[in-house]
């Protein structure tokens, strides 16, 4: 999973870096995703089968419209329309199955760019360091051994009930920064920190979890399982996309744009839907 994240992360980073604002970057990501999904559908589907199923569905709908005054036909047409609709969806099952995995990988990577925004200069945030269950929080010494681009406002707060250490950070200067967390007797771990008003990639969580956690938080390499630290997290503010005074969730905006691009590009790419 880590190597897959490195590959998809490099591709998405190369696509996002030329942009300085979220909306153009989101439109570019949606267009690329739409093209990728259409190519997968074209490679894995049977255009003839999809065309037949689509024509059958259209015929059943027209049957209901043309014979709407015939009670017997109208009564049974609903079932035939439903059966034709299932047949049409069945013809798309294989291409959709092949499309869902790359789509989910792209969404996980895009979340690092659109889910949260960087800290502004002077803006505080909470840094949480979670030790593995059973680790003696009151007996272990955990410290920030180095930091760049941020300043630390507080000493470590121990939370034994959660096996956690907390600090309050504050953005010090724009650009990529980092902190190093050191558990006594172990090698330090570095956590990336994003600061500034620009359009930057934000890694909220660095984790030692399994495949699912690595999939959900792909922006940084996972923590080695020999470490006493299970998770390092920075509580970034949520990013909002403004559209004429309305705040739009980035996933909704992305899906709408991707569907729109897909409908526009399906004919030039020769895809039957």
C-alpha positions as CSV (number, residue, x, y, z in Angstrom):
1,X,0.0,0.0,0.0
2,X,2.8,2.4,0.8
3,X,4.3,2.1,-2.7
4,X,0.9,2.6,-4.3
5,X,0.5,5.7,-2.2
6,X,3.9,7.0,-3.4
7,X,3.0,6.5,-7.0
8,X,-0.5,8.1,-6.9
9,X,0.8,10.8,-4.5
10,X,3.5,11.8,-7.0
11,X,1.0,12.0,-9.8
12,X,-1.5,14.1,-7.9
13,X,1.3,16.4,-6.5
14,X,2.6,17.0,-10.0
15,X,-1.0,17.9,-11.1
16,X,-1.7,20.2,-8.1
17,X,1.5,22.1,-7.8
18,X,1.0,24.5,-10.7
19,X,-2.1,25.9,-9.1
20,X,-2.3,28.6,-6.5
21,X,-6.1,28.5,-5.9
22,X,-8.4,25.5,-5.0
23,X,-11.1,25.8,-7.6
24,X,-8.9,25.6,-10.7
25,X,-6.9,22.7,-9.1
26,X,-10.2,20.9,-8.3
27,X,-11.4,21.3,-11.9
28,X,-8.2,19.9,-13.2
29,X,-8.4,16.9,-10.9
30,X,-12.0,16.3,-11.9
31,X,-11.1,16.5,-15.6
32,X,-8.2,14.0,-15.2
33,X,-10.3,11.7,-13.1
34,X,-13.2,11.8,-15.7
35,X,-10.8,10.9,-18.5
36,X,-9.2,8.1,-16.5
37,X,-12.6,6.6,-15.6
38,X,-13.9,6.9,-19.2
39,X,-10.8,5.1,-20.5
40,X,-11.3,2.3,-18.0
41,X,-14.9,2.0,-19.0
42,X,-14.0,1.9,-22.6
43,X,-11.4,-0.8,-22.0
44,X,-13.5,-3.1,-19.8
45,X,-17.0,-2.7,-21.2
46,X,-19.0,-4.1,-24.1
47,X,-20.4,-1.2,-26.1
48,X,-22.8,-3.4,-28.0
49,X,-24.2,-4.9,-24.7
50,X,-24.6,-1.5,-23.2
51,X,-26.3,-0.1,-26.3
52,X,-28.7,-3.0,-26.3
53,X,-29.6,-2.6,-22.7
54,X,-29.9,1.1,-23.1
55,X,-32.2,0.8,-26.1
56,X,-34.3,-1.8,-24.3
57,X,-34.7,0.6,-21.3
58,X,-35.7,3.4,-23.7
59,X,-38.2,1.2,-25.4
60,X,-39.9,0.3,-22.1
61,X,-40.2,3.9,-21.1
62,X,-41.7,4.8,-24.5
63,X,-44.1,1.9,-24.1
64,X,-45.4,3.4,-20.9
65,X,-45.7,6.9,-22.5
66,X,-47.4,5.7,-25.7
67,X,-49.9,3.3,-24.0
68,X,-50.5,5.4,-20.9
69,X,-54.3,5.2,-21.5
70,X,-54.2,1.4,-21.6
71,X,-54.6,0.3,-17.9
72,X,-53.2,-3.2,-18.5
73,X,-50.1,-2.0,-20.3
74,X,-49.5,0.7,-17.7
75,X,-49.9,-1.7,-14.9
76,X,-47.2,-4.1,-16.1
77,X,-44.9,-1.5,-17.7
78,X,-43.4,-0.5,-14.4
79,X,-42.0,-4.0,-13.9
80,X,-40.6,-4.2,-17.4
81,X,-38.9,-0.8,-16.9
82,X,-37.4,-1.9,-13.6
83,X,-36.1,-5.2,-15.2
84,X,-34.6,-3.2,-18.1
85,X,-33.0,-0.8,-15.7
86,X,-31.4,-3.6,-13.8
87,X,-30.1,-5.1,-17.1
88,X,-28.6,-1.7,-18.1
89,X,-26.9,-1.4,-14.7
90,X,-25.7,-5.0,-15.0
91,X,-23.9,-4.1,-18.3
92,X,-22.0,-1.4,-16.5
93,X,-21.1,-3.6,-13.4
94,X,-17.7,-4.7,-14.7
95,X,-16.4,-1.3,-15.8
96,X,-17.7,0.3,-12.6
97,X,-15.9,-2.4,-10.5
98,X,-12.6,-1.7,-12.3
99,X,-13.1,2.1,-11.9
100,X,-13.9,2.2,-8.2
101,X,-10.4,1.3,-6.9
102,X,-8.4,4.0,-8.8
103,X,-11.2,6.5,-8.0
104,X,-10.9,5.8,-4.3
105,X,-7.1,6.1,-4.5
106,X,-7.4,9.5,-6.2
107,X,-9.9,10.7,-3.7
108,X,-7.7,9.8,-0.7
109,X,-4.8,11.7,-2.3
110,X,-6.9,14.7,-3.2
111,X,-8.2,14.9,0.4
112,X,-4.6,16.0,1.4
113,X,-5.1,19.1,-0.8
114,X,-8.7,19.9,-0.2
115,X,-10.0,18.5,3.1
116,X,-7.9,20.9,5.4
117,X,-6.1,24.2,4.9
118,X,-2.6,25.1,6.2
119,X,-2.2,27.1,9.4
120,X,-2.0,30.8,8.9
121,X,1.0,32.6,10.4
122,X,0.3,33.0,14.1
123,X,-2.7,30.6,14.1
124,X,-2.6,27.9,16.8
125,X,-3.2,24.2,16.4
126,X,-3.1,21.2,18.6
127,X,-0.5,18.5,18.1
128,X,-1.5,15.1,19.4
129,X,0.9,12.2,19.8
130,X,-0.8,8.9,20.6
131,X,1.2,6.0,22.1
132,X,0.3,2.4,21.5
133,X,-2.2,1.0,23.9
134,X,-0.6,-0.1,27.1
135,X,2.4,2.3,26.8
136,X,3.1,3.9,30.2
137,X,2.4,7.6,29.5
138,X,3.3,8.7,33.0
139,X,6.6,6.9,32.8
140,X,7.7,7.7,29.3
141,X,9.5,10.9,28.3
142,X,8.2,12.3,25.0
143,X,9.5,15.6,23.6
144,X,9.7,17.8,20.6
145,X,13.3,17.6,19.7
146,X,13.3,20.0,16.8
147,X,10.9,22.1,14.7
148,X,10.9,24.2,11.6
149,X,8.4,26.8,10.5
150,X,6.4,26.6,13.7
151,X,6.8,27.5,17.4
152,X,5.7,25.5,20.4
153,X,3.5,27.5,22.8
154,X,3.1,24.9,25.6
155,X,4.9,22.1,27.4
156,X,3.6,18.6,26.8
157,X,0.2,17.8,28.3
158,X,0.0,14.1,29.3
159,X,-3.4,12.4,28.9
160,X,-3.0,9.0,30.5
161,X,-6.6,7.9,29.7
162,X,-5.9,8.3,26.0
163,X,-2.2,7.3,26.1
164,X,-1.6,10.7,24.6
165,X,0.7,13.7,24.7
166,X,-0.5,17.1,23.5
167,X,1.2,20.4,22.5
168,X,-0.1,23.7,21.2
169,X,1.7,24.8,18.1
170,X,1.6,28.1,16.2
171,X,2.5,28.8,12.6
172,X,5.7,30.8,12.5
173,X,6.4,31.5,8.8
174,X,4.8,30.5,5.5
175,X,5.9,27.3,3.7
176,X,6.4,23.7,4.6
177,X,7.6,23.0,8.1
178,X,8.0,20.1,10.5
179,X,8.4,19.0,14.1
180,X,10.3,16.0,15.4
181,X,8.8,13.9,18.2
182,X,11.2,11.8,20.3
183,X,10.3,9.0,22.6
184,X,13.1,8.4,25.1
185,X,15.4,5.7,23.8
186,X,13.9,5.7,20.3
187,X,14.8,7.5,17.0
188,X,12.9,10.8,16.4
189,X,9.9,10.9,14.1
190,X,9.3,13.8,11.8
191,X,5.8,15.2,11.2
192,X,5.1,17.7,8.4
193,X,3.4,21.0,9.1
194,X,1.9,23.3,6.5
195,X,1.8,27.0,7.2
196,X,0.7,29.9,5.0
197,X,-2.2,31.3,2.9
198,X,-1.2,29.5,-0.3
199,X,-2.6,26.3,-1.8
200,X,-0.5,23.6,0.0
201,X,-0.8,19.9,0.6
202,X,-1.8,19.2,4.2
203,X,-0.9,16.0,6.0
204,X,-3.2,15.9,9.0
205,X,-2.2,12.4,10.3
206,X,0.9,10.2,10.3
207,X,-0.1,6.7,11.4
208,X,1.2,3.3,12.1
209,X,-2.1,1.7,11.4
210,X,-2.9,-1.1,8.9
211,X,-3.7,-1.0,5.3
212,X,-7.0,1.0,5.8
213,X,-5.3,3.7,7.9
214,X,-2.4,3.9,5.4
215,X,-5.0,4.3,2.6
216,X,-6.9,7.0,4.3
217,X,-3.8,9.0,5.3
218,X,-1.3,8.6,2.4
219,X,0.5,12.0,2.5
220,X,3.4,10.7,4.7
221,X,5.1,7.4,5.1
222,X,3.6,5.3,7.9
223,X,5.3,5.0,11.3
224,X,7.4,2.0,11.8
225,X,5.6,-0.6,13.9
226,X,8.6,-0.9,16.3
227,X,7.9,2.7,17.5
228,X,6.0,3.3,20.7
229,X,4.0,6.0,18.8
230,X,0.8,4.9,17.1
231,X,-0.4,8.2,15.6
232,X,0.8,11.8,15.2
233,X,-2.0,14.3,14.3
234,X,-2.2,18.0,13.8
235,X,-5.7,19.6,14.2
236,X,-5.8,21.7,11.0
237,X,-8.9,23.9,10.2
238,X,-11.2,22.6,7.6
239,X,-10.9,24.0,4.1
240,X,-14.1,25.6,2.6
241,X,-14.8,26.2,-1.1
242,X,-16.7,29.4,-1.7
243,X,-19.2,29.6,-4.6
244,X,-21.1,32.8,-4.8
245,X,-21.3,33.1,-1.0
246,X,-22.1,29.4,-0.5
247,X,-19.7,27.0,1.2
248,X,-19.4,23.8,-0.9
249,X,-17.9,20.6,0.3
250,X,-15.0,19.7,-1.9
251,X,-16.1,16.1,-2.4
252,X,-19.6,17.3,-3.7
253,X,-17.9,19.8,-6.0
254,X,-15.4,17.3,-7.3
255,X,-18.1,14.7,-8.1
256,X,-20.3,17.2,-9.9
257,X,-17.3,18.5,-11.9
258,X,-16.2,14.9,-12.7
259,X,-19.7,13.9,-13.9
260,X,-19.9,17.0,-16.0
261,X,-16.5,16.4,-17.6
262,X,-17.5,12.7,-18.1
263,X,-20.7,13.6,-20.0
264,X,-18.8,16.1,-22.2
265,X,-15.9,13.9,-23.0
266,X,-17.6,10.5,-23.4
267,X,-18.3,11.1,-27.1
268,X,-14.8,12.4,-28.1
269,X,-13.3,9.4,-26.3
270,X,-15.7,6.9,-27.9
271,X,-17.3,5.6,-24.7
272,X,-20.8,4.1,-24.7
273,X,-22.8,4.8,-21.5
